Amino acid sequence: MTETRTEDEIRNFVRDRYGEVAECDTATQSGEGCGCAPDASSATVNEKKGKVSGSLGYSKTELASLPEGADMGLSCGNPVALALVSEGETFLDLGSGGGFDCFIAGPKVGPTGRVIGVDMTPAMISKARAGVTKYRERTGLDNVEFRLGEIEHLPVADASVDAVISNCVLNLSPDKPQVWRDIARALKPGGRVAVSDIALLKPLPKEIADDLLMLSGCISGAVTLDEYTSHIEAVGLTNIRVEPKPQAGDVWDYYNDPLLDKIKEKLPAGIKMGDYAVSVNVTAIKPGGDARAAKAHAAAAATASAASTPGGCCG
């Protein structure tokens, strides 16, 4: 990223960009015209989003139960499955968007559990909260809530959550070390992290790394695999795994977002996004818990290693 941009400038750009995405997606859901999906019906757009989510391991039953508009096609993995949700746990979703993973996790934690979604974009929070009533009607549960806040400064108490999940969001933060410090603060002893994100296989060309448009497309804000691991090690989490997933070019093409076309245009001739960026499954544990956390982590790692689903990107 260019050194002339402050963290606030980057954060504001991302907030504005995803505010537009939220409003655009809402317009598409209502059948209105929308620049994010030109010449496409809402049915076509939703079908493509469903294909992306299905390719990442979300079941048809899970997707069918979601409130309308919750699946915005912004995923690059399935952190809910990676986290191995248990009843009665408190889950925290960083960058919860339209509430997709929160509404998936809610029935899994059950009536005694809690799922908290945090997003810094007011339009995303409004969109997610609009789905809560339908979620309650479909599940009979009142265990999902959404809070406005930054993932660098999470609006939750110390040692209050059993698991932190996130789906293609951490790459957007201008201060990733602070994100991981606050994750460690929020986790209970023995709490775990299950993140799906984008990481770099090699440094980006300067013209791409300095482009804010590429940042909002989850490319130029990503760090290398080694940097990703070092950020987690620095906050004292253990059992760290940062595992690239198989990449398939056709998954990127499912997204009907002109932003991706602009990103592709900026890449050098003969180079694909997958040559630089890859989806990763990230898991770690906060020390101090019982054996159950380590067992769950080991099972999650096995699940991640066995997964053959390719990664997409946020749009």
Secondary structure, 3 states (H helix, E strand, C coil): CCCCCCHHHHHHHHHHHHHHHHHHHHHHHCCCCCCCCCCCCHHHHHHHHHHHHHHCCCCHHHHHCCCCCCCCCCCCCCHHHHHCCCCCCEEEEECCCCCHHHHHHHHHHCCCCEEEEEECCHHHHHHHHHCHHHHHHHHCCCCEEEEECECCECCCCCCCEEEEEEECCHHHCCCHHHHHHHHHHHEEEEEEEEEEEEEECCCCCHHHHCCHHHHHCCCCCCCEHHHHHHHHHHCCCEEEEEEECCCCHHHHCCCCCHHHHHHHHHCCCCCCHHHHEEEEEEEEECCCCCHHHHHHHHHHHHHHHHCCCCCCCCC
